[in-house]
Amino acid sequence: MQTNYERLELSTQIVIKEALKRGVDVEVLDHDDNFIRLKKGSNVEYVKQATKTSVDTYIAPLIMENKEITKLVLKEHDINVPPSVTVDNINKALDKYSNFIYKDIVIKPKSTNFGDGVLILKCLKSKEEYIKAVKHALSYDNSVMIEEFVPGKEYRFLVIDDEVAAVMHRVPANVVGDGVQNIKELVFEKNMNPMRGKGYLTPLEKISIGPVEENYLASQMKNISYVPNGGEIVYLRENSNISTGGDSIDFTDDVLKHYKIIAVNSTKAVGAKICGVDMIIQDIKAKPDKNNHSVIELNFNPVLYPHNFPYKGQNRHVENKILDLLRF
């Protein structure tokens, strides 16, 4: 039994720790791939990256990987999704430009994760800006989706075995001013928190200051030398991914059960047992209707650790649900 797992990403680590508590033999088969084997009695399970397991069929992840097919399936199950078109070149994107002028839109690769290649354009007015965003997304994939932006806050519902195990709200990378330090200094200070690191080995990722952050600051008429007032929140990115320095806030007990049912139904629609459902909700205390929420993405390999180690909130011990599902 090999249990040297400290170099594995954090989601896999928490599954291993709980498995060992349950008397399960754990063997790390490939550190770089976060691939492990669990054994107890006659029960043997192979697990990759904590949530890729035998309980999901081969086709379910392929459906979720393709954002266009995901939306098609969800619409067929009467689940709200934002209107969109898919294009595979600039000329086709230009043909659709008039459909989106003066609207808030999201341009994203059809088959990527972690917010890679995703750009949000508010009140689209510039054809040049539009073309630049489409080219950026096409550099990540052969096809891109141009989608109407849905207002509200984004929540990640972690569904395991037809049940919502946890809900988290992800806040984009940000700093809070003290009236003294500039943005660059505030980022440095925030990154000193031991919860932040790189490579998914810590609960939160360090905040970077690169072209995306600098461009987003520029859209707010700010730069890294700007000194925010005391208590002033400055967002550094539009997207809220934990992988790009976002903060995780637990909302498991605050979201109405109606939205949890939508998350479970979305997961069932694609035939999955483990799924991360990303939903935009305008008011988590208001019952859902066709105008106040939308499912924007399903994730076939959802991370576990933000639900156990949120920036704010309580540990939901979601690894227990994974091991229960695997019959350990």
Secondary structure, 3 states (H helix, E strand, C coil): CCCCCCCCCHHHHHHHHHHHHCCCEEEEEECCCCEEEEEECCEEEEEECCCECCCCCCHHHHHHHCHHHHHHHHHHCCCCCCCEEEECCHHHHHHCHHHHCCCCEEEEECCCCCCCCCEEECCCCCHHHHHHHHHHHHCCCCCEEEEECCCCEEEEEEEECCCEEEEEEEECCEEECCCCCCHHHHHHHHHCCCCEECCCCCCEECCCCCHHHHHHHHHCCCCCCCCCCCCCEEECCCCCCHHHCCEEEECCCCCCHHHHHHHHHHHHHCCCCEEEEEEEECCCCCCCCCCCEEEEEEECCCCCHHHHCCCECCCCCCHHHHHHHCCC
